[in-house]
């Protein structure tokens, strides 16, 4: 089973790209959706989040704007929240992978917004980044409700820059020329990796580390830019 890690900075079209993998029949584990599931009414993280951040729940669910106000821009508070959520999301991800392995699926995608920030690429056989020009990223993000330019720039500063993600990723999926254009790249990527052997799962003994001679360690410009 080949594990592809999908990432992309805010406003880069990662979520739409993730949907394209599903549309083309590739199962996707969505880390953001997992967090949402943990914090809705009845979610496993609700009580622990409320205990750590009193007053952030409403009607039995975590009020995400209220929680965001408690942790945004506050490193220690954010680390406290991550210590609650990350192990739970990790457990859900491992269950997803175990199920996919049992079903003998050739390819799965891990949709992880902070893939490189959290060294998540070490759990993947290859990585892909959704990317678009800055002007388009900014335009998309500022069109969102309750978003301001200062908040957008603060979020960008907390993420690995897009240029670095492009350098580190094995595949680049451009999202700036429309969905059909991106879909062609996604389809080509699936065709490229679906029959490759995977080595990242199951993990035995200690966290997976891709060896230095693994294909994903070679320069992306010399290897995996998808062209039509």
N, C-alpha and C positions, 0 to 999 in steps of 0.2 A: 504494500500500500504506500503510495507516494503522498507526502504531506506538503502542501503548498501554503505558505504563510502569506496572507494578503494584508497590506497596510496602506496608509496614505494620510497625509496631514488634513486638518480641518478644511472642508470646502473643496477637497480634491476629487470628489466623486467616488470615494471608496464604497459607500453603501450601494450606489447604483451598480457599480462594477460587481459587487458581491451578489446582487440579484441576478446578474447575467450568468454567473457560474451556476446558480440554481436553475435558471431557465434552461441551461444547456445540460442539465442532469447531474451536476456535481454537488454532493452534499456539502453544506457549509456550516461550520460552527461559528456563531456570531457572538463575540465576547460582550458587546454592548447589550445584546438581547438577553444574554445570561445575567448580566448585572440587573437589568430591568426586572427579570423574573424573580430575582432574589429580593427585590425591594418593593414589589407590589403587595397588596393585601394578602396575608398568609405566607409571604416569602420568608425563606429561612434566615435572611439577614436582618429583617425588620427590628426584632427585639435588640439585637446586638448593636445596631446602628443607633437606635434610640438611647440605649444605655451609654454609648460613647458620646453622643451628641444630643443631649436632652432638648426636646421641643421640635424635632425635625420630622415627626410622624403626624399623619392626619388620617383619620378614618381607617386606621390599621395598616397604612402603607407609608413608605418614606416619601415625604414631600421633597422632590429633587431640587426645586429652587431654594427651599429653606436649607437643605443640606449643602448646596453649592455655596450659599452665603457663609456657611460655617467653615468651609475648607478652601475655597478658591483663593489662591495666592498665599496660602498659609502652609508652608512645607510640612511642619510637624503634624498638623491636623490632617493633611492629606495622607501622610504616611500611616496615621492611625486608621483612617478609613480603608486604605489599601490592605492593611494587616487583617482586616475583617473580610473584605471581599475577595481578595486574590486567591486565598486557599479554596474558597467555595467555588469560584469560577474554574480554578484548576481541576477540581474534582469533577465538575461537569464536563470539562474538556476531555479529561481522561476517559470518562464514560462514553462520550461521543466517539472517541478513537477506538476504544475497545469494541464498541458495537460495529463500527465500520470495518474493523479487522475481521470480526466474526462473520460479517456478510461478504467478505472477500472483495471489498470495493477497491478498484485500482487507484483511485484518486479522491482526496478530500481537501477541502480548503479550511484553514483557520483564519477567520476574519478578526484581526486584532489591531485596533487603532494604534496602540503604543507598542507595536511589535519590537522595534529596535530599541526603544527606550527601556523596555523590560527584558532585553536579551531573549525575546521569544523566538528569534530566528534559530536558536540552538536546538529547538524542538521541531524544526522543519527540515525537509529535504531541499527546499528551494524557497525563495521569496519573490513576491511581486509587489510593486508599488503603483498605485493609481496616482497620476500626476497631471497637472495642468499649469499654465502660466500664472504668475502671481496676480496679474490684474483680474483674471477670471476667478481665481480663488477668492480674492477680496470681494469681488462683486457678488459672488454666491453667498458668502458668509454674512455680509452686511444686509442682505435681503431677508435674513432670518428675523423672526420676531425677537424683540428685546436684545438685539445685538448692536453694539456700538464699536467704532473704530478702535478705541483704546482697549476694550475687552478682547477684540479680535487679535490685536497685536500681542497682548499678554498671553493669550493661548498659544500663538505661534512661537513665542519665546520659550515656552515650556516643552515644545515638541522638537524632535530632531529635524533640522531644516530639510526641506524637500530636496535640495541639491545633494545633501549627504545621503538621504534615503535612496535617491537614484543611483548614487555611486555604490551603495552597499547591496542593493537589490539585485537579484538574478534576472528579473524581467521588469520592464517598464510598460505600464498600460496607460497610454495617453487618453485623457478624458476631455480634452478641450475642443474637439471637432465634432461633437454630437454623439448620441448613443450608438448609432449604427457603426460609426467608425470604431468606437471602443469595443463593441460586440465582436467585430472581426478580429481584433487583437486578442480578446478573451478566447474565442474559438480556436485561434491559432495556437495560443498557449496551451490549451487543453490538449490539442492534438500533439503538441511537442512533448508533454510530460506524462501523458496518461499511461504509457507503456513502460515508463522508466521504473526500475526497482527502487523501492524506498528503504531507508535505513534508520529513520528517526523513531520508528515505533515497531515493536514495544521497547520501551526504555528499560534497560536491565542494570541494576546496581546503583547507578549514579546518573545525574542529568546528562542528556545526550550532548556531545560536542562534535560538530562536524570537523573531520580531519582537515589539515591544511592543504592536502592535495585533492579535497572534494571539489567538484566542478564549480560550486557556488563561491569558492574563494578566488577564482580567477577574475580578471577585470571584466565587467559587464559589457563594455564596448567591444570586446573581442569575442564575445560568446553568445549572449542570449537576447540581444535586441531583436525583437520580432519585426520582420519587414514583409511588406506585400508588394 
